[in-house]
Amino acid sequence: RKEDGRLVVRASNLSLKDLRESVLNQAVNGMDQESPMDLALKTLSPQLVPDLKGDTAGLPQWLRTLPYDSLVVTPLVHQEKALGALFLLGENFRQDRLVEAKSLGELAGMALFNAMVYEESQSRVTHLKEEFEQLVGRVEKLRQAQRKRIIEVDRLQVDLFKTEVTIEGKPVKLSPIEFELLSALAENAGEPLTHNTLLRLVWGPEHEG
């Protein structure tokens, strides 16, 4: 309100992406090197701009078009580091509002830092979950392989781990391709296998068809 300089907050129908690409980028690109934002981030202290309608260097044009006459640029501070800046627009801001703005910036900085930590932790949890699921998948495959370590079909016995074949306990010498072919047939005993399926199981998917 004009009579007491109370902060006015307005909602925008812009998406967060649009807001970042338009308003925030305009703010950064529209300011000179010694702008109030730069001073706030460098000194970690709020910077007062008492007259937005005047000839104030370093401010983007869009700020001057708003229906407010003063601005406080407040750094978002956490552990003596600036995480960003907050623009507080209002009427008749004076030096006595800087203490309040500094406290607000510290609270907002803490909230922003906690949000960043939460986002990072969620990302790590997601990554760990994916790694765990992959590990569970590998363990399950190992268990399945262990259960099928030795395939027996009548008098035929195929040891998948040792790559050994015996018939009635007598070893049978096979080439690697012959062993893979026999293993595929033994694992699918009683099931019809097409020529393409055998090619894929023995020579790999690139030989299918």
N, C-alpha and C positions, 0 to 999 in steps of 0.2 A: 504493500500500500504506500501511496505517496507520502502520507503524513508521518509514518513511523519508519520508513525504509525497510519494511519487511521483505524478505526474499520471496520472489515469485517463481514458482516452478510450473513449467508447461510441458504437456505431453506432446509427442510428435507421432504422426502416422507413418513416418519413414521406418523402413526396416533397419536393423542394426548395420547390415552391410552398406545400405545406402547412406546411413548416417556417417559411417566411417569414411566412405569415399567422397562425400560431399562436404558436410559441415566441418568435421575434424580435419580433413586434409586442407580445406580452405583456411582453417585457422592457422595451421602450421605453415602452409605455403605463403600466407598473406602477411606473416609477421617478419620484421627485420631481425637482425642478429641480437640487438639489445631490446627486444620486445618485453612487455610485462611477463609473458609466459617464460621466456628465457631467464629473466631475472628471478622469477619465482622458483624455477627448477634449480637454478644455480645457488641461490641463497637459502633455499628451503623455507622461505617466508612468503606470506601472501603479499601481493602487489595491488595497490589501490589505483584505479583509474577513475577519478571523481567526475570527469566530464566526457562522456562518450561522444557528444555532439561537437566537441571542440576539435581542434587540429592535433590529435594525439598520434604521434608516430608509432609505427609498429603494430597497428591494429588492423585486422581485415575489415573490408567494407561491410560485410554482412552484419557485423556487430553494431555498426552505426545505424542500421536500418530498423533495429528492434526498438520497441516503445519504452526503453529504459535509459536513464541518463548516467548511470555509474556501474562500475564493474570491479570485482575483486577476483584476481587470478590466484587461486589457492593450490599449492602443490599437494599432491597425495603422497604423504611421507610415511615410510615405515622403516624403522631401524636406521635412521639417518640417511635414507635413500629415497629419491623421488621416483615414484612409479608412474606419474602422470600429472595432469593438472585439471582443476575443476573451475569452470567459469560461473561465478555468482553474479547474476544481474539483478539490479534493483533500482530504487530511487533514493537519491541523497545519501549514498554510502559515505561514511567518514572514517577517520583513522581508528575510532573506538570499535569499529566492527572487525578489525583485523585479528584481534585476539580470538573472537568467536569463530572467524573464518579459519584460523590456524588449528583450533580444536576440531573443527569439522573436517579439515583436510587430513588430520591425523587419524580420526575415526574412519574416514573413507579409505585412507591408505591401508589401514589394518584390514578392513573388509575386503579390499581389492587383493591384498597379499594372501589372505585366507582363501579367497576364490581361486587364485592362481595355484596355491598349494593343493587345493581340492581337485582342480582340473588335472594337475600333474599326477596326483595320486590315482585318480580314476584312470588315466592313461596307463599308468604302471600296472594297475590291477587288471585292466583289459589285456595288456601284454602278457602278464603272468598267467592269466586264465587261458589264453591261446596256447602258451607254452605247455601248460599243464594238460590241456586237451590233446595236444600233439604227443606228449609223453604217454598219456593213457592209451592213445591209439597204438603207439609203438609197443607198449607192454601187452596189449590185447593181441596184436599180431604175433608177438613172441610166444604168448600162451597158446595161440592157435597152432603155431608152428611146432611147439613142443608136443601138443596133443597129436599132431600128425607127423611126428618125427619119423616114425616107422609105419609104412603102409604095407598091409598084408592083403594079398589077393590070392586065395587058394595057397599054392605052394610057393608063390612069389613073395619076396620080402624086399622092400625098397627103403633104405635108410637115407632120408633127405639131408640130414646133417653131415653124415660121413660120405655121402654120395656113393654108397655101396649097394649092390644088388646081389641077392642070393636066391637060389632055387633049391629048396630042401636043404638049406644050410650050406650049399656049395656056392662060392663066389662066381659071379659072372662079370667078365671084363667088357666094359662098354666105353665108347667114346663120350665126351661131354655132351654132344648133341643127342646121341642115342640115349644117354641117361635122362636128359631133360624130356625127351619124347616119351620114354617109358614112364617117367614120373608123372607127366601130364595124363597119360592114359590110366595109370594106377590110381591117381587121385580122383579121377572121374569114372571109375569103374562102374559099368552098368548104365552110363549116360552116353548118348550119342554125341560125338564131337565132329563138327564139320572141318573141312580142310582149312578154312580161314581161321577157325578157332585154334587149331593146332599150330598154325603159323604164328599166331599171336602169342600163345603160351610158351612156345619153344624159342622162337627167333625174335619176339618182341612185337609191339604194336605197329612199328614201321613196315613190317612185312605182311600185315593183314591185307587180304584182298589180292 
